[in-house]
Amino acid sequence: MLRVRCLLPLAVFAALLGFAAPSHAQTVIDEWPSIKTPPAPELKPVTVDPKTTALLVLDFLNQNCGHRPRCLATIPAMKKLLAEARAKGVTVIYTFWSTVTDVIKDVAPVDKEPTVVSQLPDKFLNSDLDKILKDHGITTVIVNGTSAQGAVLYTGSEAALRGYKVIVPVDGMSSDDAYPEQFTAWLMANGPGFGARVTLTRIDMIKF
């Protein structure tokens, strides 16, 4: 009986320790199936000044866009946007990985439009993109490209952090599937430090 009495406090103490021990905290991976998609960001009409606006055409290449159905689906709208921008004298700037001949023919550069060679998602990094923009007196950039979660997200957010106004037509960006585009649209509209400088829109809502 004495032995039982001695063991009882130890058992109670052990039980209390077990009760007080924190349970394993759930991570976002644990909660993944139950997370609800936030409301879609609002698309807004925009009117830009052609003299201070640049149209960025990021990595519309045969090597990537040419194999992505969602990217190929953006080409007709991009072709229309390019024609309207050029007609108004908007600066058009291209990025590609190696040579300009890699750019999809329907949206390829004309004349002496500025180009940037970069394989990085952030086209400002290790390039003269910022200098080109400043040399042309640009204060607003319209960011289009593939991949959405790469070139569009990183270049667009960096442009906003550098003080540019950023316009992202959601029908001018693409990826392998819809989720990266959704993620990019939400983050561009809500990102800390840059979301306030970003306007999400559609190509047919842009006026020059």
Stockholm file with secondary structure:
# STOCKHOLM 1.0

chainA/1-208         MLRVRCLLPLAVFAALLGFAAPSHAQTVIDEWPSIKTPPAPELKPVTVDPKTTALLVLDFLNQNCGHRPRCLATIPAMKKLLAEARAKGVTVIYTFWSTVTDVIKDVAPVDKEPTVVSQLPDKFLNSDLDKILKDHGITTVIVNGTSAQGAVLYTGSEAALRGYKVIVPVDGMSSDDAYPEQFTAWLMANGPGFGARVTLTRIDMIKF
#=GR chainA/1-208 SS CHHHHHHHHHHHHHHHHHHHSCCCCCCHHHHGGGCCCCCCCCCCCEECCGGGEEEEEECCBTTTGGGCHHHHTTHHHHHHHHHHHHHTTCEEEEEESSCGGGBCGGGCCCTTCCEEECCSSSTTTTSSHHHHHHHTTCCEEEEEEECIIIIIHHHHHHHHHTTCEEEEEGGGEECSSHHHHHHHHHHHHHCTTTGGGEEEECGGGEEC
#=GC SS_cons         CHHHHHHHHHHHHHHHHHHHSCCCCCCHHHHGGGCCCCCCCCCCCEECCGGGEEEEEECCBTTTGGGCHHHHTTHHHHHHHHHHHHHTTCEEEEEESSCGGGBCGGGCCCTTCCEEECCSSSTTTTSSHHHHHHHTTCCEEEEEEECIIIIIHHHHHHHHHTTCEEEEEGGGEECSSHHHHHHHHHHHHHCTTTGGGEEEECGGGEEC
//
